[in-house]
């Protein structure tokens, strides 16, 4: 399974908004800081807005902000919203048609373990955890 630019950029947008809690941030400013295409970000922010993860404010002082605190968003929530199912194979996806080989398939056990491990990581890591990691990395890059 590969996480697309949509999922990766959604995390970066949410992290940027999370690092500016209480402020209304223009998409243009996020695009500049994150070095992302503003046009592509418009599509992603629309998905985040529709899901209620961010709120938009219109007007000259308008922009976006998180609806909740960064602790309230798991990485899994954001990735599932933007990527859909995170299953490594189709047969494990929700609503997948039953596979004729499921009963004797040994590899499905491997894929289940991969899927379980992935879910464990993304569901137990919050947006705040990512912000904390980012802050530590920035601090370690400090040079005198």
N, CA, C and O atoms as CSV, one atom per row, in Angstrom:
chain,resi,resn,atom,element,x,y,z
A,1,UNK,N,N,0.835,-1.178,0.000
A,1,UNK,CA,C,0.000,0.000,0.000
A,1,UNK,C,C,0.877,1.237,0.000
A,1,UNK,O,O,1.834,1.337,0.768
A,2,UNK,N,N,0.547,2.158,-0.851
A,2,UNK,CA,C,1.260,3.423,-0.929
A,2,UNK,C,C,0.284,4.540,-0.598
A,2,UNK,O,O,-0.828,4.587,-1.124
A,3,UNK,N,N,0.710,5.428,0.271
A,3,UNK,CA,C,-0.115,6.589,0.596
A,3,UNK,C,C,0.149,7.632,-0.482
A,3,UNK,O,O,1.297,7.993,-0.739
A,4,UNK,N,N,-0.914,8.109,-1.108
A,4,UNK,CA,C,-0.795,9.048,-2.222
A,4,UNK,C,C,-0.450,10.451,-1.737
A,4,UNK,O,O,-0.415,10.715,-0.535
A,5,UNK,N,N,-0.197,11.341,-2.685
A,5,UNK,CA,C,0.070,12.736,-2.340
A,5,UNK,C,C,-1.133,13.350,-1.636
A,5,UNK,O,O,-0.974,14.227,-0.787
A,6,UNK,N,N,-2.320,12.901,-1.977
A,6,UNK,CA,C,-3.525,13.441,-1.337
A,6,UNK,C,C,-3.477,13.212,0.174
A,6,UNK,O,O,-3.734,14.132,0.950
A,7,UNK,N,N,-3.153,12.005,0.587
A,7,UNK,CA,C,-3.058,11.686,2.008
A,7,UNK,C,C,-1.884,12.393,2.674
A,7,UNK,O,O,-2.020,12.927,3.775
A,8,UNK,N,N,-0.749,12.397,2.016
A,8,UNK,CA,C,0.444,13.046,2.589
A,8,UNK,C,C,0.227,14.552,2.722
A,8,UNK,O,O,0.589,15.144,3.739
A,9,UNK,N,N,-0.353,15.161,1.715
A,9,UNK,CA,C,-0.594,16.606,1.757
A,9,UNK,C,C,-1.660,16.957,2.786
A,9,UNK,O,O,-1.575,17.999,3.436
A,10,UNK,N,N,-2.667,16.094,2.939
A,10,UNK,CA,C,-3.705,16.342,3.948
A,10,UNK,C,C,-3.077,16.381,5.338
A,10,UNK,O,O,-3.429,17.228,6.160
A,11,UNK,N,N,-2.152,15.467,5.598
A,11,UNK,CA,C,-1.463,15.478,6.889
A,11,UNK,C,C,-0.665,16.763,7.067
A,11,UNK,O,O,-0.671,17.355,8.146
A,12,UNK,N,N,0.017,17.195,6.021
A,12,UNK,CA,C,0.811,18.425,6.121
A,12,UNK,C,C,-0.072,19.658,6.321
A,12,UNK,O,O,0.279,20.556,7.086
A,13,UNK,N,N,-1.202,19.699,5.642
A,13,UNK,CA,C,-2.148,20.813,5.812
A,13,UNK,C,C,-2.665,20.834,7.248
A,13,UNK,O,O,-2.678,21.880,7.896
A,14,UNK,N,N,-3.087,19.676,7.738
A,14,UNK,CA,C,-3.618,19.588,9.095
A,14,UNK,C,C,-2.545,19.940,10.127
A,14,UNK,O,O,-2.841,20.597,11.125
A,15,UNK,N,N,-1.306,19.509,9.896
A,15,UNK,CA,C,-0.215,19.851,10.810
A,15,UNK,C,C,0.034,21.352,10.803
A,15,UNK,O,O,0.253,21.952,11.855
A,16,UNK,N,N,0.002,21.951,9.639
A,16,UNK,CA,C,0.225,23.397,9.544
A,16,UNK,C,C,-0.859,24.141,10.313
A,16,UNK,O,O,-0.567,25.058,11.081
A,17,UNK,N,N,-2.097,23.746,10.106
A,17,UNK,CA,C,-3.198,24.376,10.849
A,17,UNK,C,C,-3.070,24.119,12.346
A,17,UNK,O,O,-3.356,25.001,13.156
A,18,UNK,N,N,-2.642,22.914,12.715
A,18,UNK,CA,C,-2.471,22.567,14.118
A,18,UNK,C,C,-1.364,23.356,14.794
A,18,UNK,O,O,-1.417,23.612,15.997
A,19,UNK,N,N,-0.370,23.736,14.023
A,19,UNK,CA,C,0.726,24.524,14.601
A,19,UNK,C,C,0.360,26.003,14.712
A,19,UNK,O,O,1.128,26.795,15.258
A,20,UNK,N,N,-0.807,26.372,14.197
A,20,UNK,CA,C,-1.302,27.748,14.286
A,20,UNK,C,C,-2.701,27.764,14.901
A,20,UNK,O,O,-3.602,28.450,14.416
A,21,UNK,N,N,-2.864,26.993,15.982
A,21,UNK,CA,C,-4.176,26.904,16.638
A,21,UNK,C,C,-4.664,28.287,17.056
A,21,UNK,O,O,-3.899,29.120,17.542
A,22,UNK,N,N,-5.967,28.506,16.850
A,22,UNK,CA,C,-6.580,29.776,17.222
A,22,UNK,C,C,-6.465,30.840,16.148
A,22,UNK,O,O,-7.065,31.908,16.266
A,23,UNK,N,N,-5.706,30.563,15.109
A,23,UNK,CA,C,-5.541,31.518,14.012
A,23,UNK,C,C,-6.315,31.019,12.796
A,23,UNK,O,O,-6.502,29.816,12.613
A,24,UNK,N,N,-6.755,31.949,11.981
A,24,UNK,CA,C,-7.355,31.614,10.696
A,24,UNK,C,C,-6.251,31.773,9.657
A,24,UNK,O,O,-5.694,32.857,9.487
A,25,UNK,N,N,-5.944,30.678,8.966
A,25,UNK,CA,C,-4.792,30.636,8.066
A,25,UNK,C,C,-5.252,30.551,6.615
A,25,UNK,O,O,-6.098,29.728,6.263
A,26,UNK,N,N,-4.688,31.403,5.795
A,26,UNK,CA,C,-4.990,31.385,4.363
A,26,UNK,C,C,-4.301,30.187,3.702
A,26,UNK,O,O,-3.181,29.818,4.056
A,27,UNK,N,N,-4.990,29.603,2.752
A,27,UNK,CA,C,-4.445,28.468,2.020
A,27,UNK,C,C,-3.137,28.840,1.334
A,27,UNK,O,O,-2.216,28.028,1.246
A,28,UNK,N,N,-3.065,30.058,0.857
A,28,UNK,CA,C,-1.854,30.546,0.192
A,28,UNK,C,C,-0.647,30.486,1.134
A,28,UNK,O,O,0.456,30.138,0.714
A,29,UNK,N,N,-0.863,30.825,2.408
A,29,UNK,CA,C,0.228,30.790,3.387
A,29,UNK,C,C,0.675,29.360,3.669
A,29,UNK,O,O,1.867,29.089,3.808
A,30,UNK,N,N,-0.287,28.453,3.752
A,30,UNK,CA,C,0.056,27.035,3.950
A,30,UNK,C,C,0.835,26.532,2.748
A,30,UNK,O,O,1.854,25.859,2.902
A,31,UNK,N,N,0.362,26.855,1.556
A,31,UNK,CA,C,1.028,26.418,0.323
A,31,UNK,C,C,2.474,26.900,0.292
A,31,UNK,O,O,3.370,26.156,-0.107
A,32,UNK,N,N,2.700,28.131,0.709
A,32,UNK,CA,C,4.054,28.686,0.720
A,32,UNK,C,C,4.925,27.956,1.740
A,32,UNK,O,O,6.035,27.532,1.416
A,33,UNK,N,N,4.432,27.809,2.964
A,33,UNK,CA,C,5.212,27.153,4.011
A,33,UNK,C,C,5.493,25.693,3.699
A,33,UNK,O,O,6.591,25.196,3.952
A,34,UNK,N,N,4.498,25.008,3.149
A,34,UNK,CA,C,4.615,23.569,2.896
A,34,UNK,C,C,5.159,23.250,1.500
A,34,UNK,O,O,5.420,22.092,1.172
A,35,UNK,N,N,5.324,24.286,0.695
A,35,UNK,CA,C,5.809,24.125,-0.690
A,35,UNK,C,C,4.920,23.149,-1.462
A,35,UNK,O,O,5.392,22.189,-2.072
A,36,UNK,N,N,3.610,23.432,-1.411
A,36,UNK,CA,C,2.618,22.607,-2.088
A,36,UNK,C,C,1.852,23.451,-3.099
A,36,UNK,O,O,1.803,24.676,-2.989
A,37,UNK,N,N,1.260,22.791,-4.076
A,37,UNK,CA,C,0.431,23.464,-5.062
A,37,UNK,C,C,-0.871,23.928,-4.413
A,37,UNK,O,O,-1.609,23.132,-3.833
A,38,UNK,N,N,-1.138,25.229,-4.520
A,38,UNK,CA,C,-2.359,25.768,-3.924
A,38,UNK,C,C,-3.600,25.178,-4.594
A,38,UNK,O,O,-4.601,24.922,-3.926
A,39,UNK,N,N,-3.541,24.963,-5.904
A,39,UNK,CA,C,-4.683,24.382,-6.629
A,39,UNK,C,C,-5.023,22.991,-6.098
A,39,UNK,O,O,-6.190,22.677,-5.861
A,40,UNK,N,N,-3.995,22.161,-5.913
A,40,UNK,CA,C,-4.218,20.805,-5.418
A,40,UNK,C,C,-4.710,20.858,-3.966
A,40,UNK,O,O,-5.571,20.072,-3.571
A,41,UNK,N,N,-4.165,21.776,-3.183
A,41,UNK,CA,C,-4.586,21.921,-1.793
A,41,UNK,C,C,-6.055,22.309,-1.687
A,41,UNK,O,O,-6.728,21.909,-0.737
A,42,UNK,N,N,-6.559,23.072,-2.635
A,42,UNK,CA,C,-7.977,23.464,-2.632
A,42,UNK,C,C,-8.876,22.238,-2.662
A,42,UNK,O,O,-9.905,22.197,-1.987
A,43,UNK,N,N,-8.483,21.233,-3.450
A,43,UNK,CA,C,-9.263,20.001,-3.531
A,43,UNK,C,C,-9.229,19.247,-2.197
A,43,UNK,O,O,-10.245,18.722,-1.743
A,44,UNK,N,N,-8.063,19.203,-1.589
A,44,UNK,CA,C,-7.890,18.458,-0.335
A,44,UNK,C,C,-8.604,19.170,0.805
A,44,UNK,O,O,-9.279,18.528,1.610
A,45,UNK,N,N,-8.462,20.485,0.880
A,45,UNK,CA,C,-9.085,21.237,1.969
A,45,UNK,C,C,-10.608,21.154,1.874
A,45,UNK,O,O,-11.297,21.200,2.893
A,46,UNK,N,N,-11.133,21.033,0.657
A,46,UNK,CA,C,-12.584,20.874,0.482
A,46,UNK,C,C,-13.060,19.571,1.125
A,46,UNK,O,O,-14.123,19.535,1.745
A,47,UNK,N,N,-12.280,18.508,0.978
A,47,UNK,CA,C,-12.616,17.216,1.592
A,47,UNK,C,C,-12.543,17.334,3.118
A,47,UNK,O,O,-13.428,16.847,3.822
A,48,UNK,N,N,-11.499,17.975,3.623
A,48,UNK,CA,C,-11.333,18.155,5.063
A,48,UNK,C,C,-12.450,19.026,5.638
A,48,UNK,O,O,-12.938,18.773,6.740
A,49,UNK,N,N,-12.846,20.040,4.892
A,49,UNK,CA,C,-13.912,20.946,5.323
A,49,UNK,C,C,-15.260,20.216,5.347
A,49,UNK,O,O,-16.019,20.332,6.309
A,50,UNK,N,N,-15.542,19.476,4.298
A,50,UNK,CA,C,-16.809,18.744,4.209
A,50,UNK,C,C,-16.935,17.716,5.333
A,50,UNK,O,O,-18.034,17.464,5.826
A,51,UNK,N,N,-15.813,17.126,5.736
A,51,UNK,CA,C,-15.824,16.127,6.811
A,51,UNK,C,C,-15.901,16.777,8.192
A,51,UNK,O,O,-16.077,16.084,9.194
A,52,UNK,N,N,-15.771,18.086,8.250
A,52,UNK,CA,C,-15.841,18.778,9.529
A,52,UNK,C,C,-14.532,18.799,10.295
A,52,UNK,O,O,-14.529,19.087,11.492
A,53,UNK,N,N,-13.422,18.502,9.639
A,53,UNK,CA,C,-12.113,18.526,10.299
A,53,UNK,C,C,-11.574,19.951,10.390
A,53,UNK,O,O,-10.864,20.299,11.333
A,54,UNK,N,N,-11.921,20.768,9.398
A,54,UNK,CA,C,-11.510,22.175,9.393
A,54,UNK,C,C,-12.746,23.028,9.177
A,54,UNK,O,O,-13.776,22.546,8.706
A,55,UNK,N,N,-12.628,24.306,9.527
A,55,UNK,CA,C,-13.716,25.245,9.247
A,55,UNK,C,C,-13.125,26.367,8.421
A,55,UNK,O,O,-11.969,26.754,8.590
A,56,UNK,N,N,-13.947,26.875,7.527
A,56,UNK,CA,C,-13.499,27.975,6.683
A,56,UNK,C,C,-14.200,29.258,7.096
A,56,UNK,O,O,-15.338,29.254,7.567
A,57,UNK,N,N,-13.482,30.351,6.904
A,57,UNK,CA,C,-14.019,31.673,7.160
A,57,UNK,C,C,-13.833,32.473,5.882
A,57,UNK,O,O,-12.736,32.520,5.325
A,58,UNK,N,N,-14.892,33.094,5.425
A,58,UNK,CA,C,-14.824,33.885,4.195
A,58,UNK,C,C,-14.369,35.305,4.482
A,58,UNK,O,O,-14.360,35.760,5.626
A,59,UNK,N,N,-13.992,35.989,3.416
A,59,UNK,CA,C,-13.666,37.403,3.528
A,59,UNK,C,C,-12.181,37.678,3.517
A,59,UNK,O,O,-11.362,36.767,3.399
A,60,UNK,N,N,-11.847,38.947,3.641
A,60,UNK,CA,C,-10.463,39.398,3.564
A,60,UNK,C,C,-9.600,38.761,4.659
A,60,UNK,O,O,-8.427,38.468,4.432
A,61,UNK,N,N,-10.170,38.552,5.824
A,61,UNK,CA,C,-9.427,37.937,6.928
A,61,UNK,C,C,-9.719,36.435,7.017
A,61,UNK,O,O,-9.441,35.795,8.032
A,62,UNK,N,N,-10.279,35.892,5.946
A,62,UNK,CA,C,-10.702,34.498,5.939
A,62,UNK,C,C,-9.564,33.515,5.794
A,62,UNK,O,O,-8.407,33.880,5.588
A,63,UNK,N,N,-9.930,32.277,5.908
A,63,UNK,CA,C,-8.967,31.190,5.799
A,63,UNK,C,C,-9.531,29.950,6.463
A,63,UNK,O,O,-10.743,29.735,6.482
A,64,UNK,N,N,-8.635,29.135,7.008
A,64,UNK,CA,C,-9.026,27.859,7.599
A,64,UNK,C,C,-8.423,27.700,8.982
A,64,UNK,O,O,-7.390,28.287,9.304
A,65,UNK,N,N,-9.092,26.891,9.792
A,65,UNK,CA,C,-8.572,26.509,11.094
A,65,UNK,C,C,-9.136,25.147,11.460
A,65,UNK,O,O,-10.184,24.739,10.960
A,66,UNK,N,N,-8.425,24.447,12.343
A,66,UNK,CA,C,-8.914,23.159,12.818
A,66,UNK,C,C,-10.162,23.369,13.658
A,66,UNK,O,O,-10.278,24.364,14.373
A,67,UNK,N,N,-11.096,22.430,13.569
A,67,UNK,CA,C,-12.315,22.480,14.371
A,67,UNK,C,C,-12.004,22.022,15.800
A,67,UNK,O,O,-12.539,22.573,16.762
A,68,UNK,N,N,-11.136,21.015,15.933
A,68,UNK,CA,C,-10.763,20.459,17.236
A,68,UNK,C,C,-9.268,20.664,17.472
A,68,UNK,O,O,-8.557,21.175,16.607
A,69,UNK,N,N,-8.812,20.268,18.628
A,69,UNK,CA,C,-7.383,20.348,18.924
A,69,UNK,C,C,-6.637,19.241,18.174
A,69,UNK,O,O,-7.248,18.241,17.798
A,70,UNK,N,N,-5.336,19.399,17.952
A,70,UNK,CA,C,-4.565,18.370,17.237
A,70,UNK,C,C,-4.615,16.986,17.898
A,70,UNK,O,O,-4.480,15.973,17.212
A,71,UNK,N,N,-4.806,16.933,19.210
A,71,UNK,CA,C,-4.898,15.646,19.905
A,71,UNK,C,C,-6.131,14.852,19.479
A,71,UNK,O,O,-6.152,13.627,19.593
A,72,UNK,N,N,-7.140,15.538,18.996
A,72,UNK,CA,C,-8.416,14.898,18.671
A,72,UNK,C,C,-8.424,14.209,17.308
A,72,UNK,O,O,-9.365,13.482,16.989
A,73,UNK,N,N,-7.399,14.427,16.511
A,73,UNK,CA,C,-7.332,13.830,15.176
A,73,UNK,C,C,-6.267,12.744,15.156
A,73,UNK,O,O,-5.099,12.997,15.454
A,74,UNK,N,N,-6.678,11.539,14.803
A,74,UNK,CA,C,-5.669,10.494,14.611
A,74,UNK,C,C,-5.204,10.545,13.158
A,74,UNK,O,O,-5.927,10.993,12.268
A,75,UNK,N,N,-4.000,10.084,12.948
A,75,UNK,CA,C,-3.471,9.999,11.592
A,75,UNK,C,C,-4.386,9.097,10.760
A,75,UNK,O,O,-4.618,9.355,9.579
A,76,UNK,N,N,-4.899,8.044,11.384
A,76,UNK,CA,C,-5.797,7.128,10.691
A,76,UNK,C,C,-7.054,7.808,10.184
A,76,UNK,O,O,-7.501,7.535,9.070
A,77,UNK,N,N,-7.630,8.695,10.994
A,77,UNK,CA,C,-8.833,9.432,10.572
A,77,UNK,C,C,-8.556,10.211,9.286
A,77,UNK,O,O,-9.341,10.172,8.338
A,78,UNK,N,N,-7.442,10.907,9.274
A,78,UNK,CA,C,-7.098,11.771,8.142
A,78,UNK,C,C,-6.786,10.936,6.909
A,78,UNK,O,O,-7.244,11.252,5.811
A,79,UNK,N,N,-6.009,9.874,7.086
A,79,UNK,CA,C,-5.648,9.037,5.933
A,79,UNK,C,C,-6.851,8.293,5.374
A,79,UNK,O,O,-6.989,8.179,4.156
A,80,UNK,N,N,-7.723,7.785,6.238
A,80,UNK,CA,C,-8.905,7.084,5.726
A,80,UNK,C,C,-9.845,8.035,4.991
A,80,UNK,O,O,-10.483,7.654,4.009
A,81,UNK,N,N,-9.924,9.268,5.472
A,81,UNK,CA,C,-10.757,10.263,4.803
A,81,UNK,C,C,-10.235,10.540,3.391
A,81,UNK,O,O,-11.013,10.607,2.439
A,82,UNK,N,N,-8.941,10.698,3.264
A,82,UNK,CA,C,-8.363,11.092,1.973
A,82,UNK,C,C,-7.986,9.910,1.092
A,82,UNK,O,O,-8.004,10.024,-0.134
A,83,UNK,N,N,-7.650,8.788,1.692
A,83,UNK,CA,C,-7.196,7.627,0.919
A,83,UNK,C,C,-8.269,6.559,0.757
A,83,UNK,O,O,-8.198,5.735,-0.155
A,84,UNK,N,N,-9.254,6.574,1.635
A,84,UNK,CA,C,-10.213,5.483,1.646
A,84,UNK,C,C,-9.651,4.359,2.496
A,84,UNK,O,O,-8.970,4.615,3.489
A,85,UNK,N,N,-9.919,3.149,2.128
A,85,UNK,CA,C,-9.470,1.979,2.873
A,85,UNK,C,C,-7.942,1.875,2.829
A,85,UNK,O,O,-7.324,2.150,1.801
A,86,UNK,N,N,-7.350,1.481,3.940
A,86,UNK,CA,C,-5.901,1.333,4.025
A,86,UNK,C,C,-5.454,-0.118,3.889
A,86,UNK,O,O,-4.288,-0.434,4.124
A,87,UNK,N,N,-6.379,-1.004,3.508
A,87,UNK,CA,C,-6.049,-2.420,3.381
A,87,UNK,C,C,-4.978,-2.628,2.309
A,87,UNK,O,O,-5.031,-2.018,1.241
A,88,UNK,N,N,-4.003,-3.500,2.605
A,88,UNK,CA,C,-2.932,-3.737,1.637
A,88,UNK,C,C,-3.362,-4.577,0.434
A,88,UNK,O,O,-2.700,-4.558,-0.604
A,89,UNK,N,N,-4.460,-5.310,0.566
A,89,UNK,CA,C,-4.992,-6.115,-0.539
A,89,UNK,C,C,-6.509,-5.953,-0.593
A,89,UNK,O,O,-7.152,-5.692,0.424
A,90,UNK,N,N,-7.057,-6.105,-1.757
A,90,UNK,CA,C,-8.485,-5.891,-1.987
A,90,UNK,C,C,-9.364,-6.800,-1.132
A,90,UNK,O,O,-10.422,-6.377,-0.666
A,91,UNK,N,N,-8.934,-8.042,-0.922
A,91,UNK,CA,C,-9.796,-8.986,-0.207
A,91,UNK,C,C,-10.018,-8.595,1.252
A,91,UNK,O,O,-10.938,-9.112,1.885
A,92,UNK,N,N,-9.203,-7.697,1.804
A,92,UNK,CA,C,-9.387,-7.250,3.188
A,92,UNK,C,C,-10.151,-5.930,3.283
A,92,UNK,O,O,-10.489,-5.474,4.375
A,93,UNK,N,N,-10.414,-5.333,2.146
A,93,UNK,CA,C,-11.127,-4.056,2.144
A,93,UNK,C,C,-12.571,-4.266,2.583
A,93,UNK,O,O,-13.176,-5.304,2.314
A,94,UNK,N,N,-13.106,-3.266,3.260
A,94,UNK,CA,C,-14.494,-3.331,3.711
A,94,UNK,C,C,-15.412,-3.437,2.497
A,94,UNK,O,O,-15.283,-2.666,1.547
A,95,UNK,N,N,-16.330,-4.383,2.531
A,95,UNK,CA,C,-17.282,-4.559,1.444
A,95,UNK,C,C,-16.721,-5.304,0.242
A,95,UNK,O,O,-17.365,-5.364,-0.805
A,96,UNK,N,N,-15.518,-5.877,0.383
A,96,UNK,CA,C,-14.914,-6.619,-0.737
A,96,UNK,C,C,-15.711,-7.896,-1.001
A,96,UNK,O,O,-16.269,-8.503,-0.087
A,97,UNK,N,N,-15.748,-8.278,-2.252
A,97,UNK,CA,C,-16.393,-9.538,-2.614
A,97,UNK,C,C,-15.582,-10.694,-2.040
A,97,UNK,O,O,-14.353,-10.629,-2.011
A,98,UNK,N,N,-16.243,-11.740,-1.589
A,98,UNK,CA,C,-15.506,-12.879,-1.028
A,98,UNK,C,C,-14.601,-13.519,-2.085
A,98,UNK,O,O,-14.980,-13.680,-3.245
A,99,UNK,N,N,-13.425,-13.867,-1.652
A,99,UNK,CA,C,-12.446,-14.496,-2.545
A,99,UNK,C,C,-12.653,-16.009,-2.516
A,99,UNK,O,O,-12.851,-16.593,-1.450
A,100,UNK,N,N,-12.607,-16.634,-3.681
A,100,UNK,CA,C,-12.778,-18.089,-3.769
A,100,UNK,C,C,-11.678,-18.844,-3.016
A,100,UNK,O,O,-11.885,-19.968,-2.558
A,101,UNK,N,N,-10.520,-18.218,-2.895
A,101,UNK,CA,C,-9.377,-18.882,-2.267
A,101,UNK,C,C,-9.220,-18.553,-0.785
A,101,UNK,O,O,-8.288,-19.046,-0.148
A,102,UNK,N,N,-10.085,-17.753,-0.233
A,102,UNK,CA,C,-9.916,-17.258,1.144
A,102,UNK,C,C,-9.679,-18.379,2.160
A,102,UNK,O,O,-8.824,-18.239,3.036
A,103,UNK,N,N,-10.403,-19.465,2.063
A,103,UNK,CA,C,-10.284,-20.574,3.014
A,103,UNK,C,C,-8.933,-21.244,3.015
A,103,UNK,O,O,-8.490,-21.713,4.063
A,104,UNK,N,N,-8.253,-21.309,1.870
A,104,UNK,CA,C,-6.956,-21.984,1.805
A,104,UNK,C,C,-5.800,-21.026,1.559
A,104,UNK,O,O,-4.665,-21.468,1.381
A,105,UNK,N,N,-6.062,-19.741,1.544
A,105,UNK,CA,C,-5.029,-18.750,1.233
A,105,UNK,C,C,-4.139,-18.489,2.444
A,105,UNK,O,O,-4.601,-17.977,3.464
A,106,UNK,N,N,-2.876,-18.838,2.327
A,106,UNK,CA,C,-1.927,-18.606,3.425
A,106,UNK,C,C,-1.495,-17.142,3.471
A,106,UNK,O,O,-1.250,-16.597,4.547
A,107,UNK,N,N,-1.405,-16.517,2.318
A,107,UNK,CA,C,-0.892,-15.146,2.305
A,107,UNK,C,C,-1.856,-14.145,2.917
A,107,UNK,O,O,-1.436,-13.068,3.339
A,108,UNK,N,N,-3.139,-14.477,2.974
A,108,UNK,CA,C,-4.100,-13.550,3.576
A,108,UNK,C,C,-3.770,-13.308,5.050
A,108,UNK,O,O,-4.045,-12.233,5.584
A,109,UNK,N,N,-3.185,-14.301,5.696
A,109,UNK,CA,C,-2.781,-14.122,7.099
A,109,UNK,C,C,-1.664,-13.088,7.206
A,109,UNK,O,O,-1.660,-12.280,8.135
A,110,UNK,N,N,-0.737,-13.103,6.286
A,110,UNK,CA,C,0.325,-12.101,6.237
A,110,UNK,C,C,-0.278,-10.722,6.038
A,110,UNK,O,O,0.078,-9.780,6.745
A,111,UNK,N,N,-1.189,-10.595,5.079
A,111,UNK,CA,C,-1.804,-9.302,4.773
A,111,UNK,C,C,-2.648,-8.790,5.939
A,111,UNK,O,O,-2.701,-7.585,6.183
A,112,UNK,N,N,-3.306,-9.698,6.659
A,112,UNK,CA,C,-4.077,-9.298,7.844
A,112,UNK,C,C,-3.150,-8.706,8.902
A,112,UNK,O,O,-3.467,-7.690,9.521
A,113,UNK,N,N,-2.004,-9.350,9.101
A,113,UNK,CA,C,-1.049,-8.854,10.100
A,113,UNK,C,C,-0.500,-7.484,9.697
A,113,UNK,O,O,-0.348,-6.600,10.540
A,114,UNK,N,N,-0.210,-7.313,8.431
A,114,UNK,CA,C,0.259,-6.009,7.937
A,114,UNK,C,C,-0.819,-4.959,8.166
A,114,UNK,O,O,-0.536,-3.863,8.649
A,115,UNK,N,N,-2.045,-5.297,7.820
A,115,UNK,CA,C,-3.174,-4.377,7.978
A,115,UNK,C,C,-3.395,-4.025,9.443
A,115,UNK,O,O,-3.601,-2.859,9.781
A,116,UNK,N,N,-3.353,-5.040,10.319
A,116,UNK,CA,C,-3.526,-4.803,11.754
A,116,UNK,C,C,-2.421,-3.900,12.295
A,116,UNK,O,O,-2.690,-2.994,13.084
A,117,UNK,N,N,-1.185,-4.142,11.878
A,117,UNK,CA,C,-0.057,-3.331,12.346
A,117,UNK,C,C,-0.192,-1.892,11.857
A,117,UNK,O,O,0.059,-0.951,12.609
A,118,UNK,N,N,-0.582,-1.725,10.614
A,118,UNK,CA,C,-0.774,-0.390,10.054
A,118,UNK,C,C,-1.858,0.360,10.824
A,118,UNK,O,O,-1.667,1.512,11.213
A,119,UNK,N,N,-2.989,-0.294,11.040
A,119,UNK,CA,C,-4.083,0.332,11.789
A,119,UNK,C,C,-3.651,0.690,13.211
A,119,UNK,O,O,-4.017,1.746,13.725
A,120,UNK,N,N,-2.881,-0.179,13.840
A,120,UNK,CA,C,-2.386,0.084,15.196
A,120,UNK,C,C,-1.560,1.377,15.221
A,120,UNK,O,O,-1.716,2.197,16.125
A,121,UNK,N,N,-0.701,1.550,14.247
A,121,UNK,CA,C,0.156,2.742,14.213
A,121,UNK,C,C,-0.660,3.999,13.915
A,121,UNK,O,O,-0.591,4.967,14.673
A,122,UNK,N,N,-1.427,4.001,12.833
A,122,UNK,CA,C,-2.116,5.233,12.426
A,122,UNK,C,C,-3.254,5.613,13.371
A,122,UNK,O,O,-3.582,6.793,13.496
A,123,UNK,N,N,-3.856,4.632,14.033
A,123,UNK,CA,C,-4.949,4.947,14.952
A,123,UNK,C,C,-4.460,5.386,16.326
A,123,UNK,O,O,-5.224,5.958,17.103
A,124,UNK,N,N,-3.205,5.125,16.627
A,124,UNK,CA,C,-2.648,5.500,17.928
A,124,UNK,C,C,-1.646,6.642,17.836
A,124,UNK,O,O,-0.960,6.952,18.810
A,125,UNK,N,N,-1.561,7.261,16.680
A,125,UNK,CA,C,-0.712,8.437,16.513
A,125,UNK,C,C,-1.620,9.610,16.156
A,125,UNK,O,O,-2.383,9.554,15.191
A,126,UNK,N,N,-1.525,10.666,16.948
A,126,UNK,CA,C,-2.375,11.832,16.718
A,126,UNK,C,C,-1.632,12.889,15.912
A,126,UNK,O,O,-0.419,12.819,15.715
A,127,UNK,N,N,-2.391,13.855,15.464
A,127,UNK,CA,C,-1.806,15.008,14.792
A,127,UNK,C,C,-0.841,15.714,15.743
A,127,UNK,O,O,0.199,16.213,15.313
A,128,UNK,N,N,-1.179,15.758,17.025
A,128,UNK,CA,C,-0.283,16.372,18.011
A,128,UNK,C,C,1.033,15.601,18.111
A,128,UNK,O,O,2.094,16.206,18.267
A,129,UNK,N,N,0.972,14.268,18.022
A,129,UNK,CA,C,2.199,13.471,18.032
A,129,UNK,C,C,3.106,13.872,16.874
A,129,UNK,O,O,4.319,14.001,17.045
A,130,UNK,N,N,2.521,14.066,15.705
A,130,UNK,CA,C,3.309,14.491,14.545
A,130,UNK,C,C,3.908,15.878,14.756
A,130,UNK,O,O,5.055,16.129,14.386
A,131,UNK,N,N,3.124,16.778,15.354
A,131,UNK,CA,C,3.637,18.124,15.645
A,131,UNK,C,C,4.792,18.064,16.644
A,131,UNK,O,O,5.759,18.816,16.524
A,132,UNK,N,N,4.692,17.174,17.625
A,132,UNK,CA,C,5.768,17.009,18.607
A,132,UNK,C,C,7.033,16.467,17.940
A,132,UNK,O,O,8.138,16.923,18.236
A,133,UNK,N,N,6.873,15.505,17.053
A,133,UNK,CA,C,8.017,14.947,16.317
A,133,UNK,C,C,8.658,16.036,15.465
A,133,UNK,O,O,9.882,16.164,15.421
A,134,UNK,N,N,7.818,16.820,14.787
A,134,UNK,CA,C,8.323,17.903,13.953
A,134,UNK,C,C,9.117,18.917,14.791
A,134,UNK,O,O,10.175,19.383,14.367
A,135,UNK,N,N,8.607,19.251,15.971
A,135,UNK,CA,C,9.296,20.205,16.848
A,135,UNK,C,C,10.642,19.655,17.310
A,135,UNK,O,O,11.626,20.394,17.357
A,136,UNK,N,N,10.699,18.372,17.650
A,136,UNK,CA,C,11.969,17.751,18.055
A,136,UNK,C,C,12.979,17.775,16.919
A,136,UNK,O,O,14.155,18.074,17.130
A,137,UNK,N,N,12.518,17.461,15.715
A,137,UNK,CA,C,13.422,17.459,14.563
A,137,UNK,C,C,13.929,18.866,14.272
A,137,UNK,O,O,15.096,19.046,13.923
A,138,UNK,N,N,13.063,19.860,14.411
A,138,UNK,CA,C,13.469,21.242,14.173
A,138,UNK,C,C,14.494,21.680,15.221
A,138,UNK,O,O,15.448,22.391,14.905
A,139,UNK,N,N,14.294,21.254,16.458
A,139,UNK,CA,C,15.222,21.616,17.528
A,139,UNK,C,C,16.584,20.981,17.318
A,139,UNK,O,O,17.611,21.587,17.624
A,140,UNK,N,N,16.596,19.757,16.793
A,140,UNK,CA,C,17.874,19.071,16.574
A,140,UNK,C,C,18.608,19.616,15.349
A,140,UNK,O,O,19.798,19.352,15.180
A,141,UNK,N,N,17.919,20.370,14.494
A,141,UNK,CA,C,18.565,20.970,13.323
A,141,UNK,C,C,19.208,22.314,13.646
A,141,UNK,O,O,19.850,22.921,12.789
A,142,UNK,N,N,19.035,22.778,14.879
A,142,UNK,CA,C,19.554,24.086,15.291
A,142,UNK,C,C,21.077,24.056,15.309
A,142,UNK,O,O,21.694,23.173,15.904
A,143,UNK,N,N,21.659,25.035,14.647
A,143,UNK,CA,C,23.120,25.141,14.576
A,143,UNK,C,C,23.523,26.528,15.027
A,143,UNK,O,O,22.890,27.520,14.666
A,144,UNK,N,N,24.595,26.593,15.830
A,144,UNK,CA,C,25.103,27.900,16.289
A,144,UNK,C,C,26.284,28.296,15.439
A,144,UNK,O,O,26.867,29.360,15.650
